[in-house]
Amino acid sequence: MLDKAKYISYLKDSEDEKTARRILDYVEGALKHKSIYSSDFLNPHEQKLAASLVSQFHDLHFRLDGGFEPSEQKILLIAPDFFNLEDYSGLQLIQGSWDGQFSHRDVLGSLLSLGIERKKIGDIFFSGDAFYFAVKNELADFLEFNLKKIRRNPVALKRTSAENIVLDEINYEVRELTVSSLRLDAVISEYFHLSRKQSSLLLQKELVKVNFCLETKPSILLNQGDMVSVRRKGRFIFDGMIKKTKKERYRVRILYQK
């Protein structure tokens, strides 16, 4: 049995510790049963943590797979080194076609309304009149049978393969804000039209992540390229300061997806 405490003692964040314990459960299973184990979808921060853990076990190897080239969310596949992980996928790629116009939020909301956990579904992409996403193998049948409508419009799902998909290029909208400082709470307040007290409360409630890591300190300063996500509100990329105004405020650029 693995001494998990030995591998996670350096971690300070409770969420990182939970993730590490789950990954070590997969490691233990792969070593004990000599078989392939796959995780739920992991964000880039969790992927980095998982890779650092699994790399310490020389009898195992791993692969990260999101189903699509630009995928952000990926599952971790772990197996003894005599397995060829390139021949195995823990995912099904799903194509949806519809009669109407849907947003990312519409599609995700409809999937989650079926009782599916977010970590079981990968990134959602759009191309022409179709949308695509990756899902854990065990959920593909359930989704094909149960997801029939999005926003009251009929939708048809079918399984597909990567070679049949050409995704639209990901485009970001640009928004310029004037903020009192480059502090996290100040930028959140301005972007989401909240008071500083409200934005600080979001941080206290552990609803904010910066670069996929939980953040509770309102005073941290954002750097160019930082991704900020607020649960149930959305996310944006801080693209840096444009200039400092005569009134000692900051004009900043924000990138976001509709």
C-alpha positions, 0 to 999 in steps of 0.5 A: 500500500502506498504511503500517500503522505510521503508524496503529498507532504509538500502540498499546502493547498487543500484542493491540491492535496485532494487531487494528489490523493485521487491521482495516487489512488489511480497509481496504486490501482495501476501498480496492484492490478497491472491495468490502465486507470483513467482520471476525470478531466483535469485542468492545466494546474491539476495536470501539472501536479498529476504529471509530477506525481506519476513521474516518480513511479518508474514502472508506470507511464502516463498520457494526457488526453483531451480529445482535441488538439486545443483542449484545456481539460484533459484526462490522465491515463496511467498504466504499467510501462508494458501497455501502449497507451497510444492504443487506448482512449478513455474518451468518446468524441461527441458531435451535436447538431441543432436547429438554432444558435447556442452558446457555450453556456447553453450547451454546458448547462444542458449537459449538467442539467442531466445530473452529470458532473462537470469533471466528466465532460471536456472542453466544448468547441464549435464549428459551423453548425455543430458543437463538439465535446469529449466525454468519459467512455461510460457516459457516451450512451447516456448522453446520446439517449438523454440529451434531446433539446437545448433551449427547447430546440431539438438537438441530435448527438452522435459519436465521431472521431478527431479526423472528421473534425475541423474546429473553428479558430478560438477568437477572443473579444477585447474589452478595456477597463479603467481600474483603481489598481491592478489588484485582483479584487479591483479588476473582478469588481470592474469586469463583473460590475460588482462592488469591492466588498462583493468581489472580496466576498467571492474570494472569501467564499473560495469561488475565484481561481487564478491560472486554475489555482484557488485564490482567496487574497484580494490584494494579489496583483495580476500579471499579463496572461493571468486567467481569472475564473469566478464560479457561476459568473465566467472567466477572462484573461488579464492582457496587461496594462495599456497606460496609467491615467492622469488620475492615477488609475489604470487602463487595462485590456481584458480578453474573453470569449462570448 
